[in-house]
Amino acid sequence: MLSILRSPTPQAPAKALDLLDRDHSILAFNERVLNWAVRDDVPLLERLRYLCIVSSNLDEFFEVRAEPHLIAYQAKERKGLFSVGSFERLAAAVHDIVARQYALYNEKLMPAFEKLGIKIVSHGDRNPAQRQWVKQYFEREVRPLLIPVGLDPSHPFPQVANKSLNFIVRLGGKDAFGRENEIAIVKVPRVLPRLISLPAKVSGGKTLIVSLSSVIRAHLGELFVGRHVGQFSQFRVTRHSDLAVDEDDVKNLRMALRQGLVHRHYGQAVRLEVSAGCSDYLSDFLLKQFVLPSKALYRVQGPVNLGRLTQFIDLVDRPELCFAAYKASYPVQINAGQSFFEQLKTRDILIHQPFESFKGVLDFLREAVHDPKVLAIKQTIYRTGTDSELMDLLREAVRRGKEVTVVVELKARFDEEANINWAEMLESIGAQVVYGVVGLKTHAKMMLVTRREGKSLKRYGHLSTGNYNPRTARLYTDVSHITADPALTSDMEHVFVHLASQSKLPRLRKLWFAPFYLHKNLIARIDALGTAASQGKDTRIVVKMNSLTDEALIHSLMRAGLQGVRIDLIVRGACMLPAQVPGHTDNIRVRSVIGRFLEHSRVFYFREGEVDELYLSSADWMNRNMVRRVEVAWPVTDPVLRQRLVDECLVAYLHDGVDSWELGPDGKYTRYAPAGKKSPAQGAQAALMARYADLGKGQD
C-alpha cells in the first residue's frame, strides 16, 4: 500500500502548542484559490472565474463567520476568541485579499481581455452610437423598474437586502415641495442582468459589454428631474445570513424555516462595499445607517460585486479562453449491458467523480425504480439542486407504487428553500418524508434499495462522500460506493429507521455513525496507532478531507505524531493543526490541493504493520460534523478497491507538485515541490482526468 516514511523520534514538547486560527485558515484557503487567477498557465476566462469564486467565498465568509467578531468589536471586548483584536486582524486580512483581487482585475485580467478585443466599456469610453444604444436600453429595460427614494421623515432609509446592488446619491436644489432633503437611494432590481452585450452594429466587430451599474450611473440625472446630482456611489451591504431556529421551541420546523428565509436577506449588516470614489460624506452616512465601524468599509476600484462577473464568462464566446471541455467517462466498473443487481452479487462498485460520471448512480436508481421486484427505496437528501433528475426518479418510484422514504435536511445552508420545496412535492404525492433528528443536520449520503429475490428480501446500498446533485457531481471530487454487503446494508437500514422513528440505534457492525460513534472511533483508532508506534511498530495515517478543526481529533493526531506515527493530512480548506513544528508536530505534514475541481472526498487510511484499513465518509473532521450532524463513515474491505482508492485519492495527491500547497511551521502555506525531484507535468486531478479518458468505456 502506501510507502513507509520514517522520521527521527521527536523530542518531547517543551510547552503546549497553540492551534491555528480557524477564520484565518479559511482566508488562507481563499488566497490559494486566488492563486489560480494569478497563474499565467490558466486560460484567461478561467482565471476570471477563480476571481469570482474568491468573491463568492468571501461573501459566505461574511454571511456566516463575521458577526461574532463584529459584535465583540462593537462591545469593546478585549479577551477571548472574539474580540476587538480578532475583528481588526480579520478586517486587515480581508482588506489585503480584496486589494489584490481588484489589482489583478484592473492591471492584469481586463487589459489582457482588451488585447483580445473583449472589453467592459465604461460610459466615458463609449462613442455616440454606443451611448445612444445604452440610452435606449435604459429607457426600455431599466428605467421602468427603478423607483428612487428620497429620504425624509416620512421616507426613511429603505430596507436594503443582503448583497443587493444600490446607489446612494447626494442631491442639490429642492424637491417638488421646496425641501432640501439631499440623500436618495436607488435600488437596482435583481431581475436585471448585471452585464449586457452591445450589439454588433455598435461594437465594431469586438466583444463589448456594458455593466448595468454604468448604465444607471450614466442616467442618474434623469431620475431626479429638477435636482442636481452631485456625489453618488454604488454600494452593497453584506448581512449575517446563517439561519438560526430554536428547534426545541417550534412545532413545525419546515414552516419555521420558511418564515426564516423571508428574514435572511435582512440580518445584521457585517460589511459595506462602496466605489473607490465614494465621498467620505456618503460612506460615513451609510456606515452610520448600517451601524458599522470604519474597518467594515471596503472601497473597491471596480464592480462592487466581482462574483457577478460570471455573467461576463457566459457572454464571451471564446472556448479557447476556457479549460478544454472534460467529459466524464462512464464508470469503468459498471457493465452497461448487465443488471446492477446481478453485478453487485459478485463485487462492489466504486465511482470516482467527476472523473467518472454521476450517471452511474442515476442509472442504479433508475433500474431500481423500474424493477418490479424492488419494493422500497430510502434516500437522504442534503443538497440536490432545484432541477434534479434524481428527484424526478423518486417521484416516478412513488407513482409505480414503491415505498419511498426520503430524509430531507431542511437546514442545508443556502439550500433550505429548494429542500423545502422538494419535501412538499414528495409529500403531496405520497412519499414518506421525514426531517431527521431535532438539533442535528442529516449530512450522511445514503440510498437503500430493498428487492424481493425468491422468498427473501435483499438490500442494495449506495453511500457517498458527496451530495446527490448531478450538477455539482461534475465539479466536485467525490467517491460513490454501491454495495450488496449484508452487514453494511443492514446498518444502513438501522440508520434509516433511527432517523424516522428516533428509536434507539442498535449496535452497528460496519458503519461509524455520528453523533454516537464516529468521533470516539476515530480517536480510538488514532490512539491505538500511537501506542503501536511507541512500541516500535510501523504505523501510518493518511487522511483526506475538506476541513480539520475539531480540537479533540487534532490533539489525538498530535499525540500520535509524537509517539512516532507518520501522518499525512490532505486538507483542502481550513486546518487548525500546526504542522512541522519542531518538537511538536515533526511527523505531521499538511497539504492542500487546489485544482480545477473542488476537492470534496473524505478518505481515512490507517495502517499498523501489514494490516491496513480505509474508510470513506460524508464527514469532515469538524466538531459540528462529529456532534451536531448525522454522518457516516464506512470501510472499503475489498483489497482491490481499497488499493484503487489509495492510489487515486491519496498517493496521487501526496505526489502532486503542481496544484499542491504545504503548511509550514510558521502557519503559512507555500507551493509544494517534491524535494530533489523534478515536478510532474500534471497535477493529481489532471493525471486522473487523463487516466479516465483512457479507461472510459463511453462518454457522458
C-alpha positions in Angstrom: 0.0 0.0 0.0 1.4 3.4 1.0 5.2 3.6 1.3 6.6 3.7 4.9 8.2 7.0 5.7 10.3 7.1 8.8 11.2 10.1 10.9 13.6 10.6 13.8 11.9 10.1 17.2 10.7 13.6 18.1 11.7 15.2 21.3 9.0 15.8 24.0 7.5 19.2 23.6 8.7 21.9 26.0 5.2 23.5 26.2 1.8 23.2 24.7 1.3 24.2 21.1 -1.3 26.7 20.1 -3.7 25.7 17.4 -4.0 27.8 14.2 -6.9 30.3 14.0 -9.9 28.8 12.1 -11.1 32.0 10.4 -7.6 33.0 9.2 -7.2 29.4 7.9 -10.4 29.9 5.8 -9.0 33.2 4.4 -5.7 31.4 3.6 -7.6 28.9 1.6 -9.1 31.7 -0.4 -5.7 33.0 -1.1 -4.8 29.6 -2.5 -7.8 29.8 -4.8 -6.9 33.3 -5.8 -3.6 32.0 -7.0 -5.4 30.2 -9.8 -6.5 33.7 -11.0 -2.9 34.8 -11.0 -1.4 31.8 -12.8 -0.4 32.5 -16.4 -0.8 28.8 -17.3 -4.5 29.0 -16.7 -6.9 30.1 -19.5 -8.0 33.7 -19.2 -11.7 33.2 -18.7 -10.9 30.5 -16.1 -8.6 33.0 -14.3 -11.6 35.4 -14.1 -13.8 32.5 -12.9 -11.4 31.8 -10.0 -11.5 35.5 -9.1 -15.3 35.3 -9.0 -15.1 32.2 -6.8 -13.0 34.0 -4.3 -15.5 36.8 -4.1 -18.4 34.4 -3.6 -16.4 32.6 -0.9 -15.7 35.9 0.9 -19.5 36.7 0.7 -20.2 33.4 2.5 -17.4 34.1 5.0 -19.0 37.4 6.0 -22.5 35.9 6.0 -21.5 33.1 8.3 -18.3 33.9 10.2 -18.0 37.7 10.7 -20.9 38.5 13.0 -19.4 37.4 16.4 -16.1 39.3 15.6 -18.1 42.5 14.8 -20.3 42.2 17.9 -17.2 41.8 20.1 -15.6 44.8 18.4 -18.6 47.0 19.0 -18.8 45.8 22.6 -15.1 46.6 23.0 -14.3 43.0 24.2 -10.5 42.7 24.8 -10.2 39.0 25.6 -11.5 35.7 24.2 -11.9 34.1 20.8 -13.9 37.1 19.5 -12.5 40.5 20.4 -11.5 43.9 19.2 -8.2 42.3 18.1 -9.8 39.4 16.3 -12.0 41.8 14.3 -9.2 44.1 13.4 -6.9 41.2 12.3 -9.6 39.6 10.2 -10.5 43.0 8.6 -6.8 43.6 7.8 -6.5 40.2 6.2 -9.7 40.6 4.1 -8.8 44.1 3.0 -5.5 42.7 1.8 -7.2 39.9 -0.2 -9.7 42.4 -1.7 -7.0 44.8 -2.7 -5.1 42.0 -4.5 -8.3 40.9 -6.2 -9.0 44.4 -7.7 -5.4 45.0 -8.6 -5.4 41.7 -10.5 -8.7 42.6 -12.2 -7.7 46.1 -13.2 -4.0 45.6 -14.0 -3.8 42.1 -15.5 -7.1 40.5 -16.4 -9.1 43.3 -18.0 -6.0 44.6 -20.0 -5.5 41.0 -21.3 -9.1 40.8 -22.4 -8.9 44.2 -24.1 -5.9 43.0 -26.2 -8.2 40.2 -27.5 -11.0 42.7 -28.4 -13.1 42.0 -25.3 -13.9 44.9 -23.0 -16.4 46.2 -20.5 -16.9 49.7 -21.9 -17.4 52.5 -19.4 -19.6 55.5 -20.1 -16.6 57.7 -20.7 -15.2 55.3 -23.4 -18.5 54.9 -25.3 -18.8 56.5 -28.7 -22.0 58.4 -29.7 -23.6 55.3 -31.3 -22.9 53.2 -28.2 -24.3 55.9 -25.9 -27.4 56.1 -27.9 -27.9 52.3 -27.7 -27.3 52.4 -24.0 -29.8 55.2 -23.5 -32.5 53.3 -25.4 -31.8 50.2 -23.4 -32.1 52.2 -20.2 -35.4 53.7 -21.2 -36.8 50.4 -22.4 -35.5 47.8 -19.9 -34.2 49.6 -16.8 -36.0 52.9 -16.0 -39.5 51.3 -15.7 -38.1 49.1 -12.8 -36.4 51.9 -10.9 -38.1 53.8 -8.0 -35.7 56.3 -6.5 -36.4 57.0 -2.8 -35.7 60.5 -1.4 -35.1 60.3 2.3 -37.0 62.5 4.7 -39.0 61.8 7.9 -41.8 60.1 6.0 -39.4 58.3 3.7 -36.9 56.6 6.0 -33.9 54.7 4.7 -35.3 51.7 2.8 -34.7 48.1 3.7 -31.6 47.1 1.7 -31.4 43.3 1.0 -28.3 41.3 1.6 -25.7 41.6 -1.3 -28.1 43.7 -3.4 -26.7 46.5 -5.7 -27.8 50.0 -4.8 -26.9 53.6 -5.5 -26.7 56.4 -3.0 -27.0 59.9 -4.4 -26.4 63.4 -2.8 -28.7 65.9 -4.5 -28.6 69.7 -4.8 -31.5 72.1 -5.0 -35.0 71.5 -3.6 -37.6 68.8 -4.2 -41.1 69.4 -5.6 -42.3 70.6 -2.1 -39.4 73.1 -1.7 -37.5 70.9 0.8 -33.7 70.3 0.7 -33.7 66.6 1.5 -30.4 65.7 -0.1 -30.0 61.9 0.1 -31.7 59.4 -2.2 -31.4 55.7 -2.6 -31.8 53.8 -5.9 -32.3 50.0 -5.6 -31.1 48.1 -8.6 -33.6 45.3 -9.4 -32.1 41.8 -9.1 -34.1 40.6 -12.1 -31.9 42.7 -14.5 -28.7 41.2 -15.9 -25.6 42.8 -14.4 -23.8 42.8 -17.8 -25.2 43.4 -21.2 -23.5 42.8 -24.6 -23.5 45.6 -27.1 -24.9 44.5 -30.5 -22.7 44.0 -33.5 -23.9 47.2 -35.1 -22.3 49.4 -32.5 -19.4 47.1 -31.3 -17.2 47.4 -34.4 -16.5 43.6 -34.6 -15.3 43.4 -31.0 -16.9 41.8 -27.9 -18.1 44.9 -26.0 -20.0 44.7 -22.8 -21.6 47.3 -20.6 -22.4 46.9 -16.9 -25.8 47.6 -15.5 -24.3 49.9 -12.9 -22.7 52.1 -15.6 -26.0 52.2 -17.5 -27.7 53.5 -14.4 -24.9 55.8 -13.4 -24.9 57.5 -16.8 -28.6 58.3 -16.4 -28.9 59.1 -12.7 -29.7 62.7 -13.5 -32.9 61.7 -15.4 -34.2 60.0 -12.3 -34.2 63.3 -10.3 -35.8 65.9 -12.6 -35.2 69.4 -11.3 -32.4 68.4 -8.9 -28.7 68.4 -9.3 -26.9 65.1 -8.9 -23.7 65.7 -7.0 -21.9 62.9 -5.2 -23.0 59.4 -5.8 -21.7 55.8 -5.4 -22.7 52.2 -5.8 -23.0 50.3 -2.6 -23.6 46.8 -1.4 -24.2 45.6 2.2 -23.5 42.0 3.3 -25.6 40.7 6.2 -25.3 37.8 8.6 -27.4 35.1 6.9 -27.0 31.9 8.9 -30.5 30.8 9.8 -31.0 30.2 13.5 -34.1 28.3 14.5 -34.7 27.1 18.1 -35.8 23.6 17.1 -36.9 22.8 20.7 -39.3 25.7 20.6 -41.1 25.2 17.2 -43.8 22.7 16.3 -43.2 22.7 12.6 -39.6 23.0 11.6 -40.4 23.4 7.9 -42.8 26.3 8.5 -40.3 28.0 10.9 -37.5 27.7 8.3 -39.7 29.0 5.5 -40.6 32.1 7.6 -36.9 32.5 8.5 -36.0 32.6 4.8 -38.0 35.7 4.4 -35.9 37.5 7.0 -32.5 36.1 6.0 -31.9 38.9 3.5 -32.2 41.5 6.3 -30.0 40.2 9.0 -27.4 42.3 10.8 -25.1 44.2 8.5 -21.4 43.0 8.7 -19.7 44.6 5.6 -20.3 47.6 3.4 -18.8 47.9 -0.1 -18.7 51.2 -2.0 -17.0 52.5 -5.1 -13.5 53.8 -4.6 -14.5 57.3 -5.4 -17.3 57.4 -2.9 -17.1 60.6 -0.8 -16.4 60.4 2.9 -19.8 62.1 3.5 -21.7 59.4 1.7 -19.7 56.5 3.2 -20.0 57.9 6.7 -23.7 58.2 6.1 -24.0 54.6 5.1 -21.8 53.3 7.9 -24.0 55.1 10.4 -27.1 53.8 8.8 -25.9 50.2 9.0 -24.2 50.7 12.4 -20.8 49.6 11.1 -17.3 50.7 12.1 -14.9 52.2 9.5 -12.9 48.9 9.3 -16.1 47.2 7.9 -16.0 49.6 4.9 -14.4 48.3 1.6 -13.7 50.8 -1.1 -13.3 48.9 -4.4 -11.8 50.1 -7.7 -14.4 48.4 -9.9 -17.6 46.4 -9.6 -18.8 46.2 -6.0 -19.6 42.5 -6.6 -16.9 40.7 -8.6 -18.9 37.5 -8.2 -21.4 38.7 -10.7 -18.7 38.7 -13.4 -19.5 35.0 -14.0 -22.0 36.6 -16.5 -19.0 38.0 -18.3 -17.7 34.5 -18.8 -21.1 33.4 -20.2 -21.2 36.4 -22.6 -17.8 35.8 -24.1 -18.0 33.0 -26.7 -14.3 32.1 -26.8 -13.8 28.4 -26.0 -10.0 28.7 -26.4 -10.0 31.0 -23.3 -11.6 28.3 -21.2 -10.4 24.9 -20.0 -10.8 22.2 -22.6 -14.2 20.6 -22.1 -14.0 17.5 -20.0 -16.5 14.6 -20.4 -16.5 12.1 -17.6 -16.2 8.5 -18.6 -19.0 6.1 -17.8 -17.9 4.3 -14.6 -15.4 1.7 -15.6 -16.6 -1.0 -13.2 -20.2 -0.9 -14.5 -21.2 -3.2 -17.3 -23.9 -1.2 -19.0 -25.5 -4.3 -20.5 -26.0 -6.1 -17.2 -28.3 -5.5 -14.3 -26.8 -3.7 -11.4 -28.3 -6.2 -9.0 -26.5 -9.1 -10.9 -23.2 -7.2 -10.9 -23.4 -6.4 -7.2 -23.8 -10.1 -6.3 -20.2 -10.6 -7.2 -18.5 -7.3 -6.4 -18.9 -3.8 -5.0 -18.8 -0.8 -7.4 -16.8 2.4 -6.8 -17.4 5.6 -8.9 -14.7 8.3 -8.6 -16.5 11.5 -9.5 -16.1 13.7 -11.6 -13.6 11.6 -13.5 -16.3 9.0 -13.8 -19.9 10.1 -14.4 -22.6 10.5 -11.7 -24.8 8.9 -14.4 -23.8 5.6 -12.9 -25.6 6.5 -9.7 -28.7 7.7 -11.6 -28.7 4.5 -13.7 -28.6 2.4 -10.5 -31.6 4.3 -9.1 -33.4 4.2 -12.5 -33.1 0.4 -12.6 -34.5 0.2 -9.0 -37.4 2.5 -9.9 -38.4 0.4 -13.0 -37.7 -3.0 -11.5 -41.0 -4.6 -10.3 -39.1 -6.7 -7.8 -37.9 -3.6 -5.9 -40.3 -2.9 -3.1 -38.8 0.1 -1.3 -36.3 2.9 -1.7 -34.9 5.0 1.1 -32.9 8.1 0.4 -31.2 11.0 2.3 -31.3 14.5 0.6 -28.9 17.2 1.7 -28.2 19.2 -1.5 -29.8 18.0 -4.8 -30.4 21.3 -6.6 -33.6 22.9 -7.9 -33.8 20.8 -11.1 -33.0 17.3 -10.2 -33.3 14.1 -12.3 -32.8 12.1 -9.1 -35.9 13.7 -7.5 -37.9 13.0 -10.7 -36.9 9.3 -10.4 -38.1 9.2 -6.8 -41.4 10.8 -7.9 -41.7 8.1 -10.5 -41.0 5.4 -7.9 -43.9 6.7 -5.9 -46.1 6.6 -8.9 -45.2 3.0 -9.5 -46.3 2.0 -6.1 -43.0 1.6 -4.3 -42.5 2.5 -0.7 -40.4 5.7 -0.9 -38.9 7.2 2.3 -36.9 10.4 2.0 -34.9 12.0 4.8 -34.7 15.7 3.7 -32.4 18.0 5.5 -34.2 21.3 5.7 -31.2 23.2 7.2 -28.7 22.6 4.4 -27.2 26.1 4.4 -28.4 28.2 1.4 -30.3 25.2 0.0 -33.2 25.4 2.6 -35.8 26.7 0.1 -35.1 24.1 -2.6 -35.2 21.3 0.0 -38.5 22.6 1.5 -40.0 22.6 -2.0 -38.8 19.1 -2.7 -40.2 17.9 0.6 -43.6 19.4 0.0 -43.7 17.9 -3.5 -42.8 14.4 -2.4 -45.3 14.5 0.5 -48.0 15.7 -1.9 -47.7 12.5 -4.0 -47.5 10.1 -1.1 -43.8 9.6 -0.3 -42.9 9.3 3.4 -40.8 12.4 4.2 -39.0 12.9 7.5 -36.7 15.6 8.6 -34.2 13.7 10.7 -33.5 14.4 14.3 -34.2 17.6 16.1 -31.0 19.5 16.7 -28.9 17.5 14.2 -28.3 18.1 10.5 -28.6 14.9 8.4 -25.4 15.2 6.3 -25.0 11.5 5.6 -25.4 10.5 1.9 -27.2 7.1 1.6 -29.6 5.3 -0.7 -31.0 1.9 0.2 -33.0 -0.3 -2.2 -34.9 -3.3 -0.9 -35.7 -6.0 -3.5 -37.6 -9.3 -3.4 -35.5 -12.2 -4.6 -37.2 -15.5 -4.3 -38.6 -16.0 -0.8 -36.3 -13.4 0.8 -35.6 -9.6 0.7 -32.2 -8.4 -0.4 -30.8 -4.9 0.2 -28.6 -2.9 -2.1 -27.0 0.3 -0.9 -25.3 3.4 -2.2 -23.1 5.5 0.1 -21.3 8.7 -1.0 -18.8 11.2 0.3 -20.8 13.9 -1.6 -24.3 15.1 -2.5 -27.0 13.7 -4.8 -26.6 16.7 -7.1 -25.9 16.0 -10.8 -24.6 19.5 -11.4 -22.0 19.6 -8.6 -21.1 16.0 -9.4 -19.4 17.4 -12.4 -17.4 19.9 -10.4 -16.6 18.2 -7.1 -14.3 15.2 -6.4 -16.3 12.5 -4.6 -16.5 8.8 -4.2 -19.7 6.7 -4.6 -19.8 3.2 -3.3 -22.6 0.8 -4.4 -22.8 -2.4 -2.4 -24.8 -5.5 -1.6 -22.7 -6.2 1.6 -25.4 -7.5 4.0 -23.7 -6.1 7.1 -23.3 -2.7 5.6 -26.8 -2.5 4.1 -28.3 -3.8 7.4 -26.5 -1.0 9.2 -28.0 1.5 6.7 -31.5 0.1 7.3 -31.0 0.6 11.1 -29.9 4.2 10.5 -32.9 5.0 8.3 -35.3 3.5 11.0 -33.5 5.5 13.6 -33.9 8.8 11.7 -37.6 8.2 11.1 -38.6 6.8 14.4 -35.9 8.2 16.7 -35.8 4.8 18.3 -32.6 3.6 20.0 -29.9 2.7 17.4 -28.7 -0.9 17.7 -25.0 -1.8 17.7 -23.8 -1.3 14.1 -21.4 -3.8 12.6 -19.6 -1.7 10.0 -20.9 1.9 9.9 -19.3 4.5 12.1 -22.2 6.8 12.9 -22.2 10.4 14.2 -23.1 11.7 16.7 -22.7 8.5 18.6 -19.7 6.5 17.4 -17.7 8.3 14.7 -15.8 10.7 16.9 -14.8 8.3 19.5 -13.9 5.6 17.0 -11.6 7.9 15.1 -9.9 8.9 18.3 -9.6 5.3 19.4 -8.1 4.3 16.1 -5.5 7.1 16.2 -4.6 6.5 19.8 -4.2 2.7 19.1 -1.7 3.5 16.3 0.1 5.9 18.6 0.5 3.1 21.2 1.7 0.7 18.5 4.2 3.3 17.2 5.6 3.8 20.7 6.3 0.0 20.8 8.4 0.3 17.6 5.8 -0.9 15.1 5.5 0.7 11.6 2.4 2.9 11.5 0.8 5.3 9.1 -2.2 7.6 8.9 -3.2 9.4 5.7 -6.5 11.4 5.8 -8.1 13.4 3.0 -10.9 15.9 3.9 -12.2 19.4 3.4 -11.6 20.8 6.9 -9.8 19.9 10.1 -11.0 22.0 13.0 -12.1 19.5 15.7 -9.7 20.1 18.6 -10.0 16.6 20.1 -9.1 15.0 16.8 -6.3 17.4 16.3 -4.8 16.7 19.7 -5.1 12.9 19.1 -3.2 13.3 15.8 -0.5 15.4 17.6 -0.2 12.8 20.3 0.2 10.0 17.8 2.8 12.0 15.8 4.8 12.5 19.0 4.7 8.7 19.5 6.1 8.1 16.1 3.2 7.7 13.7 3.9 9.1 10.3 0.9 11.3 9.4 -0.1 13.0 6.1 -3.2 15.2 6.0 -4.6 16.3 2.7 -6.9 19.2 3.8 -8.4 21.4 1.1 -9.7 24.2 3.3 -9.5 25.2 7.0 -6.8 23.4 9.0 -6.1 24.3 12.7 -3.3 21.8 13.2 0.1 23.4 13.1 2.3 21.1 11.1 6.1 20.5 11.0 6.7 22.5 14.2 10.0 21.2 15.7 9.5 19.2 18.9 5.7 19.1 18.5 4.4 18.0 15.1 7.6 16.9 13.3 5.8 13.8 12.0 2.8 15.5 10.6 2.6 17.1 7.2 -0.4 19.0 5.9 -1.1 19.6 2.2 -3.9 21.4 0.4 -4.6 20.6 -3.2 -6.5 23.3 -5.2 -7.3 22.2 -8.7 -9.8 22.6 -11.5 -12.4 20.6 -9.4 -13.4 21.2 -5.8 -11.8 18.6 -3.6 -14.7 17.1 -1.6 -14.0 13.4 -1.0 -13.2 12.2 2.6 -10.9 9.2 2.8 -9.3 7.9 6.1 -6.4 5.4 5.9 -4.9 3.7 8.9 -2.0 1.1 8.9 -0.3 -0.9 11.6 2.4 -3.2 10.2 0.9 -5.1 7.3 -2.7 -4.5 8.4 -4.4 -1.5 6.8 -7.9 -0.1 6.9 -9.6 2.5 4.7 -12.8 4.3 5.4 -14.9 6.7 3.2 -17.1 9.3 4.9 -19.5 12.1 4.5 -17.8 13.9 7.4 -15.1 16.4 7.7 -13.1 16.4 11.0 -15.0 19.4 12.4 -16.8 19.5 15.8 -20.2 20.1 14.1 -19.8 17.0 12.0 -18.9 14.9 14.9 -21.5 16.0 17.5 -24.2 18.1 15.7 -24.7 16.2 12.5 -25.8 12.8 11.3 -22.8 11.4 9.5 -21.4 8.1 8.5 -18.1 6.5 7.7 -17.8 3.1 6.3 -15.0 0.6 5.5 -13.9 -0.5 2.0 -12.9 -4.1 2.6 -12.3 -5.3 -1.0 -8.5 -5.1 -1.3 -8.6 -4.3 -5.0 -11.0 -1.4 -4.5 -9.1 -0.3 -1.4 -5.8 -0.1 -3.4 -7.6 1.8 -6.1 -8.7 4.4 -3.5 -5.2 4.6 -2.0 -3.7 5.2 -5.5 -6.2 7.7 -6.8 -7.3 9.6 -3.6 -4.1 9.5 -1.5 -0.9 8.7 -3.3 -1.7 10.8 -6.3 -2.3 13.8 -4.1 0.7 13.3 -1.9 2.9 13.4 -5.0 1.2 16.4 -6.6 3.9 19.0 -7.3 1.7 21.3 -9.4 -1.5 22.2 -7.5 -0.4 21.3 -4.0 0.4 23.6 -1.1 2.3 22.7 2.1 1.6 24.1 5.5 4.8 25.3 7.1 5.8 25.6 10.8 5.1 29.3 10.6 1.4 28.6 9.8 1.7 29.7 6.2 1.2 27.8 3.0 3.7 27.6 0.2 3.6 25.8 -3.2 4.7 22.3 -2.7 7.6 21.0 -4.8 8.9 17.4 -4.1 12.4 17.6 -2.6 15.2 16.6 -5.0 12.7 15.7 -7.7 11.5 17.3 -10.9 7.9 18.5 -10.5 5.5 16.4 -12.5 4.0 17.9 -15.6 0.5 17.4 -14.3 -1.3 17.8 -11.0 -3.2 14.9 -9.4 -6.5 16.0 -11.0 -5.1 16.4 -14.5 -3.5 13.0 -14.2 -6.7 11.4 -13.2 -8.6 13.1 -16.0 -6.1 11.7 -18.5 -6.3 8.2 -16.9 -10.0 8.0 -17.0 -10.1 9.4 -20.6 -8.1 6.3 -21.5 -10.1 3.9 -19.3 -13.6 5.2 -20.1 -16.0 2.9 -21.9 -18.2 5.7 -23.2 -18.9 9.4 -22.8 -21.4 11.2 -20.5 
